[in-house]
Amino acid sequence: MWNQIYDPLHSPVLSTIAAAVPVVTLLVLIASGRVQAHIAAIIAVIVTNLITIFVFTMPANMSIRASVLGIVTGFFPIGWIVLNVIFLYQVTVSTGRFELLKRAVGGVTEDRRLQLLLIAFSFGAFFEGASGFGTPVAITGAVLIGLGFSPLAASGLSLIANTAPVAYGALGTPIQGLASVTGLDPYLLGAMVGRQLPVFSLIVPFWVVWAFAGWKGMKDVWPAILVTGVSFAVPQFVISNFINPWIVDIGASLISMGALILFLKVWQPKQLWLSPALRGRDESAATMAAAKPLDKTPLTQSEMFSALLPWIIVCIVMLIWGNGAFKTWANSIFVWNYPVPELHQMINKVPPVAAKPTPEGAVFAFTYLSFTGTGMLIAAIISGFLMGVGPGRLVTEYGRTIRLCAISLITISAMLAIGTLTRLSGVDATLGLAFAATGVLYPFFGTLLGWLGVALTGSDTASNVLFGNLQRITSEQLGLSPILMSAANSSGGVMGKMIDAQSIVVASTATNWYGHEGTILRFVFWHSIVLACLVGVLVTLQAYVWPFTAMVLK
């Protein structure tokens, strides 16, 4: 057995600096724009191994095995989702169905600000609730680029929009993960998150449109933005506090989409915003081919059904694949678990990160049927057959998609190698302990700890599993509500989703803008930090000024 060491340099400051080296290396290389994302990720994997072996004293064989486990996990399930989402998109484009979808969306509104609300926020929230794990950004990024948005607008705004729903993603998986490590009731945790995120469900739609069109562009469509936000935030609060945390995103997103579409039947902006690029400097606009004028001929009922058919199938399949009963059944039959030799349960997480020495699992669970990406592949095949695409053409299209996504899949796998290695080595726990040492400011910095966890791991669920128990232990020591601070880990984490390297690569892949991950990161970075700090301020107010909002619910 090897016990994790959280202060290997016998100085909290120096140990924290050493722990930050891997993630700083990765982000600086990507943000520089001079190093391609897959090269940056590979360099960061090497640096992470050097830090874990020579500073944190992790045995070299364990470090290498953890890296390999992360690489495989990067492809299954994350890369598997991206590959099959892009495959579905390519099939819809090649059959002309995507052109019909553009006309269908254009029939609701030609205004690109309103298209953002409908696609990036509401439609994306549905896929976050149904499947999560990169699916929303992959789908909304692909749809927006198909609708004619610039690559930077399509990728960056999809990332910003995919925040407020994340804590309830994949039918409440982050909440369940948080409950599993804290021992707290998932209904109480879900309700507390539902007292935090609805505020940002109101803010984020305004924020996305402002980031795209500027203050005046946002102000001119404020009624539609308000309808979108309120119709999502109110159901988000009601469902999470009075029903359950599993169906929050599904219910809120459907209500939000319906409310916006109905509202746009009676209201349209005085002046349409037709520019596809970000207001101000948008270097990606120069890479765009001249857009063809949108065919404004109203769709017939059969054309409308044909346009929506692939996405209806995706929605149905994703709801099935996200269902716990289906996962339980599929994982009891179609599974291959591989405990990594000399790694699985050979590493102890120790106090103060865990209440007592706790072995870390290292199992590659190849649950090949229940993977979200498998559901997406099945949905794409069914859609292809119903659209008249034969098996040979589907195979050819899949081969093209693999070539299209190859570099991105390498990058995603390398990102997961870093996340897996930092988790098993205790490097990320060292960073977490630095946040936990902030005393009276802990409600603010504890929230940012969740943000850091998602930025490191690419997953709100992983961040909750990583730091959830630390949040509980620290909050109890400081006399704060453990439910409040555990929930804050998840709520703060959602704002880290837009800057985690894995999500940025998913966005660049979906928008076919490879090699520009640094530009995307620079665009979303400050949005991420400011929104995370605002969540921290809200949690601090809940802790000290409005304690009634943090009372334990019965």
WOPEBEL-V343311 format. One record per pair of residues at least 4 apart in sequence whose ideal C-beta (glycine too) atoms are under 8 Angstrom apart, sorted by the first residue. I is the first residue (numbers start at 1). J is the second residue. Records with the same first field share a line. If there is no record, write none. Layout:
I: J / J
This chain:
1: 346 / 347 / 348 / 359
2: 58 / 59 / 62 / 346 / 347 / 348
3: 347 / 348 / 350 / 357
4: 56 / 347 / 348 / 349 / 350 / 353 / 425 / 426 / 429
5: 56 / 57 / 426
6: 15 / 353 / 426 / 429 / 430 / 433
7: 11 / 12 / 15 / 430
8: 15 / 18 / 55 / 56 / 57
9: 14 / 15 / 18 / 55
10: 15
11: 15
12: 16 / 433 / 434 / 437
13: 17
14: 18
15: 19 / 430
16: 20 / 430 / 431 / 433 / 434
17: 21
18: 51 / 55 / 56 / 430
19: 51 / 56 / 422 / 427 / 428 / 430 / 431
20: 24 / 431
21: 25 / 47 / 51
22: 26 / 44 / 47 / 48 / 51 / 418 / 422 / 427
23: 27 / 44 / 418 / 422 / 455 / 456
24: 28
25: 29 / 43 / 44 / 47
26: 30 / 40 / 41 / 44 / 415 / 418 / 501
27: 31 / 499 / 501 / 521
28: 32
29: 35 / 39 / 40 / 43 / 44
30: 35 / 37 / 40 / 501 / 504 / 517 / 518 / 521
31: 518 / 521 / 522 / 525
32: 518
33: 516 / 518 / 519 / 522
34: 518
35: 39 / 40 / 43 / 518
36: 40 / 407 / 515
37: 41 / 411 / 501 / 504 / 505 / 508 / 515 / 517 / 518
38: 42 / 407 / 408 / 410 / 411 / 414
39: 43
40: 44
41: 45 / 410 / 411 / 414 / 415 / 418 / 501
42: 46 / 414
43: 47
44: 48 / 414 / 418
45: 49 / 67 / 414 / 417 / 418 / 421
46: 50
47: 51
48: 52 / 67 / 417 / 418 / 421 / 422 / 427
49: 53 / 63 / 64 / 67 / 421
50: 54
51: 55 / 56 / 427
52: 56 / 58 / 63 / 421 / 422 / 425 / 427
53: 57 / 58 / 59 / 60 / 63
56: 425 / 426 / 427 / 430
58: 62 / 63 / 424 / 425
59: 63
60: 64
61: 65 / 342
62: 66 / 342 / 343 / 346 / 347 / 424
63: 67 / 421 / 425
64: 68
65: 69 / 340 / 341 / 342 / 343 / 362
66: 70 / 340 / 343 / 362 / 417 / 420 / 421 / 424 / 425
67: 71 / 417 / 420 / 421
68: 72 / 417
69: 73 / 340 / 343 / 362 / 364 / 420
70: 74 / 413 / 416 / 417 / 418 / 419 / 420 / 421
71: 75 / 413 / 414 / 416 / 417
72: 76 / 364 / 413
73: 77 / 78 / 364 / 416 / 420
74: 78 / 79 / 409 / 412 / 413 / 414 / 415 / 416 / 417 / 502
75: 79 / 80 / 409 / 412 / 413
76: 80 / 366 / 368 / 371 / 373
77: 81 / 133 / 371 / 372 / 373
78: 82 / 133 / 134 / 412 / 416 / 458 / 502 / 506
79: 83 / 373 / 405 / 408 / 409 / 412 / 413
80: 84 / 371 / 372 / 373 / 374
81: 85 / 131 / 133 / 134 / 135 / 138 / 371 / 372 / 373 / 376
82: 86 / 134 / 138 / 373 / 405 / 408 / 409 / 412 / 506 / 509 / 510
83: 87 / 373 / 401 / 402 / 405 / 409
84: 88 / 373 / 374 / 376 / 377 / 380
85: 89 / 135 / 138 / 139 / 142 / 376 / 510
86: 90 / 138 / 142 / 401 / 404 / 405 / 509 / 510
87: 91 / 376 / 377 / 380 / 397 / 398 / 401
88: 92 / 310 / 314 / 376 / 379 / 380 / 383
89: 93 / 98 / 139 / 142 / 143 / 146 / 510
90: 94 / 397 / 400 / 401 / 404
91: 95 / 310 / 380 / 383 / 384 / 387 / 389 / 394 / 397
92: 97 / 98 / 101 / 310 / 383 / 387
93: 97 / 98 / 146
94: 389 / 397
95: 384 / 387 / 388 / 389
96: 100
97: 101 / 306 / 307 / 309 / 310 / 387
98: 102 / 146
99: 103 / 295
100: 104 / 299 / 303 / 304 / 306 / 307
101: 105 / 143 / 146 / 307 / 308 / 311
102: 106 / 146 / 147 / 148 / 294
103: 107 / 294 / 295 / 296 / 297 / 299 / 303 / 307
104: 108 / 299 / 304 / 307 / 308
105: 109 / 115 / 118 / 119 / 147
106: 110 / 294 / 296
107: 298 / 299
108: 114 / 118 / 261 / 264
109: 114 / 115 / 118 / 264 / 268
110: 272 / 274 / 294
111: 115 / 221 / 268 / 269 / 272 / 273 / 274
112: 116 / 147 / 149 / 212 / 213 / 273 / 274 / 275 / 276
113: 117 / 209 / 212 / 213 / 217 / 218 / 221 / 224 / 269 / 273
114: 118 / 221 / 224 / 260 / 264 / 269
115: 119 / 144 / 147
116: 120 / 121 / 144 / 157 / 161 / 208 / 209 / 212
117: 121 / 122 / 205 / 208 / 209 / 224 / 225 / 228 / 260
118: 122 / 123 / 257 / 260 / 261
119: 123 / 124 / 140 / 143 / 144 / 147
120: 124 / 140 / 144 / 157 / 158 / 160 / 161 / 162 / 208
121: 125 / 161 / 204 / 205 / 208 / 228 / 232 / 256
122: 126 / 228 / 232 / 253 / 256 / 257 / 260
123: 127 / 139 / 140 / 143 / 253 / 257
124: 128 / 136 / 137 / 139 / 140 / 158 / 161 / 162 / 165
125: 129 / 136 / 162 / 164 / 165 / 232 / 249 / 252 / 253 / 256
126: 130 / 249 / 250 / 253 / 254 / 257 / 315
127: 131 / 132 / 135 / 136 / 139 / 140 / 318
128: 132 / 135 / 136 / 162 / 165 / 166 / 168 / 169 / 170 / 249 / 253
129: 165 / 168 / 169 / 170 / 171 / 247 / 248 / 249 / 250 / 252 / 253 / 322
130: 135 / 170 / 171 / 249 / 250 / 315 / 318 / 319 / 321 / 322
131: 135 / 169 / 170 / 318 / 321 / 322 / 372 / 375 / 376
132: 136 / 166 / 169 / 170 / 173 / 372
133: 169 / 170 / 372 / 459
134: 138 / 502 / 503 / 506
135: 139 / 318 / 372 / 376
136: 140 / 158 / 162 / 165
137: 141 / 155 / 158 / 159 / 162 / 503 / 506 / 507 / 510
138: 142 / 506 / 507 / 509 / 510
139: 143 / 314 / 510
140: 144 / 158 / 161 / 162 / 510
141: 145 / 154 / 155 / 158 / 506 / 507 / 510 / 511
142: 146 / 510 / 511
143: 147
144: 149 / 153 / 154 / 157 / 158 / 511
145: 149 / 151 / 154 / 510 / 511 / 512
148: 276 / 291 / 294
149: 153 / 154 / 157 / 276
150: 154 / 276 / 277 / 278 / 282 / 284 / 285 / 288
151: 155 / 284 / 287 / 288 / 511 / 512 / 513 / 516
152: 156 / 277 / 278 / 282 / 283 / 284 / 285 / 513 / 516 / 519 / 520 / 523
153: 157 / 212 / 276 / 277 / 278 / 282 / 284
154: 158 / 507 / 510 / 511
155: 159 / 504 / 507 / 508 / 510 / 511 / 513 / 520
156: 160 / 211 / 278 / 507 / 520 / 523 / 524
157: 161 / 208 / 211 / 212
158: 162 / 507 / 510
159: 497 / 498 / 499 / 503 / 504 / 507 / 520 / 524
160: 204 / 207 / 208 / 211 / 498 / 524 / 527
161: 204 / 205 / 208
162: 166 / 497 / 498 / 503
163: 200 / 204 / 494 / 495 / 497 / 498 / 531
164: 197 / 200 / 201 / 204 / 232 / 236 / 494
165: 169 / 201 / 248 / 249 / 252 / 253 / 494
166: 174 / 460 / 493 / 494 / 497
167: 174 / 175 / 193 / 197 / 460 / 490 / 491 / 493 / 494
168: 172 / 174 / 175 / 190 / 193 / 236 / 240 / 245 / 246 / 248 / 249
169: 173 / 174 / 249 / 460 / 461
170: 174 / 322 / 372 / 461
171: 246 / 247 / 250 / 322 / 323 / 324
172: 176 / 186 / 190 / 244 / 245 / 246 / 247 / 248
173: 177 / 461
174: 178 / 459 / 460 / 461 / 464 / 490 / 493
175: 179 / 186 / 189 / 190 / 193 / 245 / 464 / 490
176: 180 / 186
177: 181 / 461 / 462 / 464 / 465 / 468
178: 182 / 184 / 186 / 189 / 464 / 465 / 468 / 486 / 487 / 489 / 490
179: 183 / 184 / 185 / 186 / 189
180: 465
181: 464 / 465 / 468 / 469
182: 189 / 468 / 469 / 471 / 472 / 482 / 486
183: 472
184: 188 / 189 / 472 / 482 / 483 / 486
185: 189
186: 190 / 245
187: 191 / 244 / 245 / 553
188: 192 / 483 / 552 / 553
189: 193 / 245 / 483 / 486 / 487 / 490
190: 194 / 240 / 244 / 245 / 248
191: 195 / 240 / 241 / 245 / 553
192: 196 / 483 / 484 / 486 / 487 / 550 / 553
193: 197 / 240 / 245 / 487 / 490 / 491
194: 198 / 236 / 237 / 239 / 240 / 241 / 245 / 248
195: 237 / 241 / 487 / 542 / 549 / 550
196: 200 / 487 / 488 / 491 / 535 / 538 / 539 / 542
197: 201 / 236 / 491 / 494
198: 202 / 233 / 234 / 236 / 237
199: 203 / 233 / 538
200: 204 / 491 / 494 / 531 / 534 / 535
201: 205 / 229 / 232 / 233 / 236 / 252
202: 206 / 229 / 230 / 233
203: 207 / 229 / 531 / 534
204: 208 / 229 / 531
205: 209 / 225 / 228 / 229 / 232
206: 210 / 218 / 222 / 225 / 229
207: 211 / 527 / 531
208: 212
209: 213 / 217 / 218 / 221 / 225
210: 214 / 215 / 217 / 218
211: 278 / 527
212: 217 / 278 / 279
213: 217 / 218 / 273 / 279
214: 218 / 279 / 280
215: 219
216: 220
217: 221 / 273 / 279
218: 222 / 225
220: 269 / 270 / 271 / 273
221: 225 / 269 / 273
222: 226
223: 227 / 263 / 267
224: 228 / 260 / 263 / 264 / 267 / 269
225: 229
226: 230
227: 231 / 259 / 260 / 263
228: 232 / 256 / 259 / 260
229: 233
230: 234
231: 235 / 252 / 255 / 256 / 258 / 259 / 260
232: 236 / 252 / 253 / 255 / 256
233: 237 / 252
234: 238
235: 239 / 248 / 251 / 252 / 255 / 256
236: 240 / 248 / 249 / 252
237: 241
238: 242 / 243
239: 243 / 244 / 247 / 248 / 251 / 252
240: 244 / 245 / 248
241: 553
243: 247
244: 248
246: 324
247: 251
248: 252
249: 253
250: 254 / 319
251: 255
252: 256
253: 257
254: 258
255: 259
256: 260
257: 261
258: 262
259: 263
260: 264
261: 265
262: 266
263: 267
264: 268
269: 273
275: 279
276: 285 / 288 / 291
277: 282 / 284 / 285 / 288
278: 282 / 285 / 523
283: 519
284: 288 / 513 / 516 / 519
287: 513
299: 303 / 304 / 307
300: 304
301: 305
302: 306
303: 307
304: 308
305: 309
306: 387
308: 312
309: 313 / 383 / 386 / 387
310: 314 / 379 / 380 / 383 / 387
311: 315
312: 316
313: 317 / 379 / 382 / 383 / 386
314: 318 / 376 / 379 / 383
315: 319
316: 320 / 379
317: 321 / 375 / 376 / 378 / 379 / 382
318: 322 / 372 / 375 / 376 / 379
319: 323
320: 326 / 375
321: 326 / 327 / 370 / 372 / 374 / 375
322: 327 / 372
323: 327
324: 328
325: 329
326: 330 / 370
327: 331 / 367 / 370
328: 332
329: 333
330: 334 / 335 / 367 / 369 / 370
331: 335 / 365 / 367 / 370
333: 369
334: 367 / 368 / 369 / 370
335: 365 / 366 / 367 / 368
336: 365 / 366 / 368
337: 363 / 364 / 365 / 366
338: 363 / 364 / 365 / 366
339: 344 / 345 / 361 / 362 / 363
340: 344 / 362 / 363 / 364
342: 346
343: 347 / 362 / 424
344: 361 / 362 / 363
345: 359 / 360 / 361 / 362
346: 359 / 362
347: 359 / 360 / 362 / 424
348: 357 / 358 / 359 / 360
349: 353 / 354 / 357 / 358 / 359 / 360 / 426 / 429
350: 354 / 357 / 358
351: 355 / 356 / 357
352: 433 / 436 / 470 / 473 / 474
353: 426 / 429 / 432 / 433 / 469 / 470
354: 358 / 469
355: 469 / 473
360: 423 / 424
362: 424
367: 371
368: 374
369: 374
370: 374
371: 375
372: 376
373: 377
374: 378
375: 379
376: 380
377: 381
378: 382
379: 383
380: 384
381: 385 / 394
382: 386
383: 387
384: 389 / 393 / 394 / 397
385: 389
389: 393 / 394 / 397
390: 394
391: 395
392: 396
393: 397
394: 398
395: 399
396: 400
397: 401
398: 402
399: 403
400: 404
401: 405
402: 406
404: 509 / 512
405: 409 / 509
406: 410
407: 411 / 514
408: 412 / 505 / 506 / 508 / 509 / 514
409: 413
410: 414
411: 415 / 501 / 505 / 517
412: 416 / 502 / 505 / 506
413: 417
414: 418
415: 419 / 458 / 500 / 501 / 502 / 505
416: 420 / 458 / 502
417: 421
418: 422 / 456
419: 423 / 456 / 457 / 458 / 462 / 502
420: 424
421: 425 / 427
422: 427 / 428 / 456
423: 428 / 457 / 462 / 466
426: 430
427: 431
428: 432 / 452 / 453 / 456 / 457 / 466
429: 433 / 466 / 470
430: 434
431: 435 / 452 / 456
432: 436 / 449 / 452 / 453 / 466 / 467 / 470
433: 437 / 470
435: 442 / 445 / 446 / 448 / 449 / 452
436: 442 / 445 / 446 / 449 / 470 / 474
438: 442 / 444 / 445 / 446
439: 478
440: 478
441: 445 / 540
442: 446 / 474 / 475 / 478 / 480 / 485
443: 447 / 480 / 484 / 485 / 488 / 536 / 539 / 540 / 542 / 543 / 544
444: 448 / 533 / 536 / 537 / 539 / 540
445: 449 / 536
446: 450 / 471 / 474 / 475 / 485 / 488 / 489 / 492 / 539
447: 451 / 488 / 489 / 491 / 492 / 532 / 535 / 536 / 539 / 540
448: 452 / 492 / 532 / 533 / 536
449: 453 / 467 / 470 / 471 / 489 / 492
450: 454 / 460 / 463 / 464 / 467 / 471 / 488 / 489 / 490 / 491 / 492 / 493 / 496
451: 455 / 492 / 493 / 495 / 496 / 528 / 532 / 535
452: 456 / 463 / 496
453: 457 / 462 / 463 / 464 / 466 / 467 / 489 / 493 / 496
454: 458 / 459 / 460 / 462 / 463 / 493 / 494 / 495 / 496 / 497 / 500
455: 496 / 499 / 500 / 528
456: 463 / 500
457: 462 / 463 / 466 / 500
458: 462 / 497 / 500 / 501 / 502 / 503
459: 463
460: 464 / 490 / 493 / 494 / 497
461: 465
462: 466
463: 467 / 489 / 490 / 493 / 496
464: 468 / 486 / 489 / 490 / 493
467: 471 / 489
468: 472 / 486 / 489
469: 473
470: 474
471: 475 / 482 / 485 / 486 / 488 / 489
472: 476 / 482 / 485 / 486
473: 477
474: 478 / 485
475: 480 / 481 / 482 / 484 / 485 / 486
476: 480 / 482
480: 484 / 485 / 543
481: 485 / 543 / 550 / 551 / 552
482: 486
483: 487 / 550 / 552
484: 488 / 539 / 542 / 543 / 550
485: 489 / 539
486: 490
487: 491
488: 492 / 535 / 536 / 539
489: 493
490: 494
491: 535 / 539
492: 496 / 532 / 535 / 536 / 539
493: 497
494: 535
495: 528 / 531 / 532 / 535
496: 500 / 528 / 532
497: 503
498: 503 / 524 / 527 / 528
499: 503 / 504 / 521 / 524 / 525 / 528
500: 504
501: 505 / 517 / 521
502: 506
503: 507
504: 508 / 517 / 520 / 521 / 524
505: 509 / 517
506: 510
507: 511 / 520
508: 513 / 514 / 515 / 516 / 517 / 520
509: 514
513: 520
516: 520
517: 521
518: 522
519: 523
520: 524
521: 525
523: 527
524: 528
525: 529
526: 530
527: 531
528: 532
529: 533
530: 534
531: 535
532: 536
533: 537
534: 538
535: 539
536: 540
537: 541
538: 542
539: 543
540: 544 / 545
541: 545 / 546
542: 546 / 547 / 549 / 550
543: 547 / 550
546: 550
547: 551
